[in-house]
Amino acid sequence: MRRFASFREFYPYYLGEHGHRTSRRLHFIGSCGALACVALAIAQRNAWWLLAALLCGYAFAWVGHFFFEKNRPATFRHPFYSFAGDWVMFKDIVTGRIPF
């Protein structure tokens, strides 16, 4: 298992694991769904939506990895960096730094 000294070192690796456009799109859709579930958790004061947020985000992402990238999600090896990477990549897609 490769070790990373910082998130800054990890993120280029993370992007390399998300080279397939469909995979990035699935990650983006899953993140949007997760945000919607978090909003519902707050609006309805129901914590079960937080579980739905995790399931939605990871389900779309893992479909992207297993069927398009043909690799194992970084979540299994680097869970915290991977979670942060999802949101930085989301921001990079929204700002146009990474193509949707």
N, CA and C of each residue as an Amber inpcrd file, in Angstrom:
protein
   300
   0.8530000  -1.1760000   0.0000000   0.0000000   0.0000000   0.0000000
   0.8980000   1.2390000   0.0000000   0.6430000   2.1260000  -0.9240000
   1.4140000   3.3500000  -1.0290000   1.0510000   4.3070000   0.1050000
   2.0600000   4.9490000   0.6660000   1.8610000   5.9180000   1.7460000
   1.9790000   7.3380000   1.1980000   1.1920000   8.2220000   1.7530000
   1.2200000   9.6280000   1.3590000   1.4750000  10.4680000   2.5980000
   2.3750000  11.4340000   2.4640000   2.7360000  12.2880000   3.5950000
   1.6960000  13.3740000   3.8410000   0.8800000  13.6900000   2.8160000
  -0.0990000  14.7570000   2.9550000  -1.1960000  14.5780000   1.9110000
  -2.2780000  15.3070000   2.1050000  -3.3450000  15.2780000   1.1140000
  -2.8500000  15.8730000  -0.1980000  -2.0160000  16.8850000  -0.1270000
  -1.4600000  17.5160000  -1.3300000  -0.7000000  16.4910000  -2.1730000
  -0.0450000  15.5710000  -1.5220000   0.6670000  14.5010000  -2.2200000
  -0.3150000  13.4460000  -2.7490000  -1.3750000  13.2100000  -2.0260000
  -2.3580000  12.1960000  -2.3850000  -3.2290000  12.6060000  -3.5750000
  -3.6210000  13.8850000  -3.6510000  -4.6270000  14.3130000  -4.6190000
  -4.2590000  14.0130000  -6.0780000  -3.0220000  14.2240000  -6.5270000
  -2.7000000  13.8350000  -7.9080000  -2.8960000  12.3330000  -8.1610000
  -2.5580000  11.5180000  -7.1730000  -2.8100000  10.0820000  -7.2720000
  -4.3160000   9.8290000  -7.3940000  -5.0870000  10.5030000  -6.5550000
  -6.5370000  10.3620000  -6.5600000  -7.1030000  10.7020000  -7.9390000
  -6.6540000  11.8040000  -8.5160000  -7.1400000  12.1930000  -9.8390000
  -6.7690000  11.1510000 -10.8910000  -5.5990000  10.5530000 -10.7490000
  -5.1870000   9.4990000 -11.6710000  -6.0880000   8.2790000 -11.6100000
  -6.7090000   8.0620000 -10.4800000  -7.6360000   6.9490000 -10.3000000
  -9.0340000   7.2860000 -10.8290000  -9.2120000   8.5070000 -11.3150000
 -10.5060000   8.9750000 -11.8080000 -10.3710000   9.5670000 -13.2040000
  -9.6630000   8.8850000 -14.0640000  -9.4090000   9.3750000 -15.4100000
 -10.5720000   9.2100000 -16.3720000 -11.4460000   8.2580000 -16.0980000
 -12.5780000   7.9910000 -16.9880000 -13.6820000   9.0090000 -16.7240000
 -14.1000000   9.6840000 -17.7590000 -15.0940000  10.7550000 -17.6200000
 -16.4090000  10.2690000 -16.9970000 -16.8600000   9.0910000 -17.3740000
 -18.1090000   8.5660000 -16.8110000 -17.9650000   8.3360000 -15.3130000
 -16.8130000   7.8750000 -14.8950000 -16.5700000   7.6720000 -13.4660000
 -16.6440000   8.9980000 -12.7170000 -16.0150000  10.0300000 -13.2640000
 -16.0790000  11.3530000 -12.6160000 -17.5200000  11.8560000 -12.5640000
 -18.2610000  11.6210000 -13.6250000 -19.6640000  12.0530000 -13.6370000
 -20.4710000  11.3100000 -12.5780000 -20.2330000  10.0240000 -12.4340000
 -20.9330000   9.2560000 -11.4050000 -20.5680000   9.7580000 -10.0110000
 -19.2850000  10.0730000  -9.7940000 -18.8740000  10.6500000  -8.5130000
 -19.6250000  11.9620000  -8.2580000 -19.7110000  12.7850000  -9.2780000
 -20.3820000  14.0790000  -9.1450000 -21.8630000  13.8920000  -8.8100000
 -22.5230000  12.9970000  -9.5160000 -23.9470000  12.7200000  -9.2590000
 -24.1370000  12.1930000  -7.8400000 -23.2720000  11.2770000  -7.4250000
 -23.3560000  10.7490000  -6.0640000 -23.1500000  11.8230000  -5.0150000
 -22.2200000  12.7390000  -5.2720000 -21.9870000  13.8360000  -4.3270000
 -23.1870000  14.7730000  -4.2700000 -23.7910000  15.0490000  -5.4150000
 -25.0120000  15.8800000  -5.4240000 -26.1220000  15.1940000  -4.6260000
 -26.2800000  13.9070000  -4.8320000 -27.2820000  13.1510000  -4.0750000
 -26.9880000  13.1610000  -2.5900000 -25.7180000  13.0440000  -2.2290000
 -25.3340000  13.0790000  -0.8160000 -25.6680000  14.4400000  -0.2060000
 -25.3890000  15.5070000  -0.9400000 -25.7290000  16.8450000  -0.4400000
 -27.2330000  17.0020000  -0.2580000 -28.0000000  16.4570000  -1.1870000
 -29.4610000  16.5110000  -1.0700000 -29.9270000  15.7540000   0.1730000
 -29.3270000  14.6120000   0.4280000 -29.6930000  13.8240000   1.6170000
 -29.3260000  14.5540000   2.9010000 -28.1800000  15.2290000   2.9200000
 -27.7940000  16.0150000   4.1000000 -28.8040000  17.1490000   4.3120000
 -29.2090000  17.7960000   3.2240000 -30.2080000  18.8650000   3.3300000
 -31.5240000  18.3170000   3.8900000 -31.9100000  17.1360000   3.4340000
 -33.1340000  16.5080000   3.9600000 -32.9870000  16.1550000   5.4320000
 -31.8100000  15.6860000   5.8310000 -31.5680000  15.3570000   7.2470000
 -31.7620000  16.5880000   8.1190000 -31.2730000  17.7130000   7.6270000
 -31.4120000  18.9640000   8.3870000 -32.8690000  19.4370000   8.3730000
 -33.4710000  19.4450000   7.1920000 -34.8440000  19.9590000   7.0560000
 -35.8500000  19.1300000   7.8330000 -35.6640000  17.8150000   7.8010000
 -36.6180000  16.9270000   8.4580000 -36.1760000  16.5240000   9.8670000
 -34.9880000  16.9660000  10.2510000 -34.4160000  16.5860000  11.5570000
 -34.4490000  15.0680000  11.7390000 -33.9580000  14.3940000  10.6980000
 -33.9670000  12.9330000  10.6900000 -32.5760000  12.4400000  10.2870000
 -31.8610000  11.8920000  11.2430000 -30.4720000  11.4770000  11.0200000
 -30.3370000  10.3000000  10.0450000 -31.4050000   9.5960000   9.7830000
 -31.3210000   8.4830000   8.8280000 -30.9230000   8.9640000   7.4420000
 -31.2350000  10.2110000   7.1230000 -30.8290000  10.7650000   5.8270000
 -29.3080000  10.8600000   5.7180000 -28.6110000  10.9420000   6.8460000
 -27.1440000  10.9800000   6.8020000 -26.5890000   9.6420000   6.3380000
 -27.2090000   8.5560000   6.7600000 -26.8260000   7.2410000   6.2600000
 -27.1150000   7.1460000   4.7690000 -28.2590000   7.6710000   4.3650000
 -28.6030000   7.6860000   2.9380000 -27.5850000   8.5030000   2.1520000
 -27.0790000   9.5870000   2.7390000 -26.0640000  10.4110000   2.0690000
 -24.8050000   9.5970000   1.7930000 -24.3490000   8.8580000   2.7880000
 -23.1590000   8.0160000   2.5980000 -23.4040000   6.9430000   1.5480000
 -24.5450000   6.2890000   1.6370000 -24.8520000   5.2270000   0.6770000
 -24.9480000   5.7730000  -0.7470000 -25.5880000   6.9060000  -0.9100000
 -25.7440000   7.4980000  -2.2300000 -24.3810000   7.8820000  -2.8100000
 -23.5960000   8.5860000  -2.0350000 -22.2900000   9.0240000  -2.5160000
 -21.3950000   7.8690000  -2.8980000 -21.2890000   6.8890000  -2.0310000
 -20.3840000   5.7690000  -2.3020000 -20.9250000   4.8200000  -3.3620000
 -22.2200000   4.6260000  -3.4360000 -22.7790000   3.7170000  -4.4450000
 -22.4410000   4.1990000  -5.8540000 -22.6830000   5.4590000  -6.1330000
 -22.3650000   5.9890000  -7.4640000 -20.8650000   5.9290000  -7.7340000
 -20.0740000   6.2920000  -6.7450000 -18.6190000   6.2900000  -6.9240000
 -18.1030000   4.8770000  -7.2040000 -18.5800000   3.9080000  -6.4600000
 -18.0770000   2.5460000  -6.6310000 -18.5080000   1.9440000  -7.9560000
 -19.6800000   2.3010000  -8.4530000 -20.0710000   1.8590000  -9.7910000
 -19.0560000   2.4050000 -10.8040000 -18.6780000   3.6570000 -10.6360000
 -17.6800000   4.2520000 -11.5210000 -16.3580000   3.5150000 -11.4850000
 -15.9310000   3.1200000 -10.3050000 -14.6550000   2.4060000 -10.1870000
 -14.7330000   0.9920000 -10.7480000 -15.7230000   0.2470000 -10.3440000
 -15.7790000  -1.1640000 -10.7190000 -16.1240000  -1.3820000 -12.1870000
 -16.9670000  -0.5240000 -12.7680000 -17.4240000  -0.7600000 -14.1400000
 -16.7410000   0.1070000 -15.1950000 -16.1720000   1.2410000 -14.8000000
 -15.5570000   2.1280000 -15.7880000 -14.0470000   2.2630000 -15.5800000
 -13.6250000   2.5330000 -14.3780000 -12.1930000   2.6630000 -14.1060000
 -11.5010000   1.3000000 -14.0570000 -12.2620000   0.2900000 -13.6350000
 -11.7150000  -1.0670000 -13.4500000 -10.5920000  -1.0630000 -12.3980000
 -10.8300000  -0.3370000 -11.3190000  -9.8660000  -0.3060000 -10.2190000
 -10.6070000  -0.3410000  -8.8870000  -9.8510000  -0.4870000  -7.8220000
 -10.4430000  -0.4770000  -6.4800000 -10.5130000   0.9560000  -5.9830000
 -11.6290000   1.3610000  -5.3980000 -11.7260000   2.7200000  -4.8620000
 -10.6380000   2.9820000  -3.8200000 -10.1120000   4.1900000  -3.8330000
  -9.0850000   4.5780000  -2.8610000  -9.6380000   4.5610000  -1.4400000
 -10.9390000   4.5430000  -1.3080000 -11.5930000   4.4940000   0.0050000
 -11.0980000   3.3120000   0.8290000 -10.8220000   2.1960000   0.1750000
 -10.4070000   0.9950000   0.8890000  -9.0030000   1.1160000   1.4650000
  -8.1580000   1.9240000   0.8390000  -6.7660000   2.0530000   1.2980000
  -6.5210000   3.3640000   2.0400000  -7.2120000   4.4050000   1.6470000
  -6.9940000   5.7450000   2.2070000  -8.3490000   6.4130000   2.4570000
  -9.1040000   5.9550000   3.4490000 -10.4870000   6.4210000   3.6100000
 -10.6300000   7.9290000   3.8350000  -9.7720000   8.5300000   4.6450000
  -9.9460000   9.9520000   4.9460000  -9.5030000  10.8290000   3.7770000
  -8.3540000  10.5090000   3.2070000  -7.8910000  11.2580000   2.0330000
  -8.8580000  11.0790000   0.8730000  -9.3990000   9.9030000   0.7150000
 -10.3260000   9.6410000  -0.3750000 -11.6100000  10.4500000  -0.2060000
 -12.1220000  10.5060000   1.0070000 -13.3290000  11.2880000   1.2740000
 -13.0780000  12.7630000   0.9520000 -11.9310000  13.2710000   1.4010000
 -11.5760000  14.6610000   1.0950000 -11.3950000  14.8410000  -0.4080000
 -10.7770000  13.8540000  -1.0590000 -10.5610000  13.9240000  -2.5030000
 -11.8660000  14.0070000  -3.2710000 -12.8840000  13.2860000  -2.8100000
 -14.2040000  13.3530000  -3.4620000 -14.7100000  14.7890000  -3.5000000
 -14.5660000  15.4810000  -2.3820000 -15.1230000  16.8390000  -2.3010000
 -14.2490000  17.8630000  -3.0010000 -12.9530000  17.6560000  -3.0020000
 -12.0830000  18.5710000  -3.7540000 -12.3260000  18.3750000  -5.2500000
 -12.4750000  17.1180000  -5.6900000 -12.7710000  16.8740000  -7.0960000
 -14.1420000  17.4560000  -7.4550000 -15.1170000  17.3400000  -6.5770000
 -16.4360000  17.9390000  -6.7970000 -16.2880000  19.4420000  -7.0320000
 -15.5290000  20.1000000  -6.1480000 -15.2940000  21.5370000  -6.2970000
 -14.5700000  21.8370000  -7.6040000 -13.5860000  21.0190000  -7.9570000
 -12.8400000  21.2310000  -9.1970000 -13.7210000  21.0490000 -10.4290000
 -14.6980000  20.1580000 -10.3690000 -15.6370000  19.9990000 -11.4770000
 -16.5650000  21.2050000 -11.5520000 -17.0930000  21.6460000 -10.4000000
 -17.9980000  22.7890000 -10.3840000 -17.3020000  24.0520000 -10.9020000
 -16.0320000  24.2310000 -10.5630000 -15.3080000  25.4410000 -10.9730000
 -14.6960000  25.3080000 -12.3730000 -14.8410000  24.1340000 -12.9980000
 -14.3420000  23.9470000 -14.3490000 -12.8800000  23.5590000 -14.4560000
 -12.2310000  23.3310000 -13.3380000 -10.8180000  22.9210000 -13.3490000
 -10.6620000  21.5140000 -13.9180000 -11.6570000  20.6710000 -13.6650000
 -11.6810000  19.3110000 -14.1980000 -12.9190000  19.1890000 -15.0780000
 -12.7710000  18.6220000 -16.2750000 -13.9550000  18.5160000 -17.1670000
 -15.0030000  17.5620000 -16.6180000 -16.2560000  17.9650000 -16.7800000
 -17.3760000  17.1110000 -16.4030000 -17.6060000  16.1440000 -17.5410000
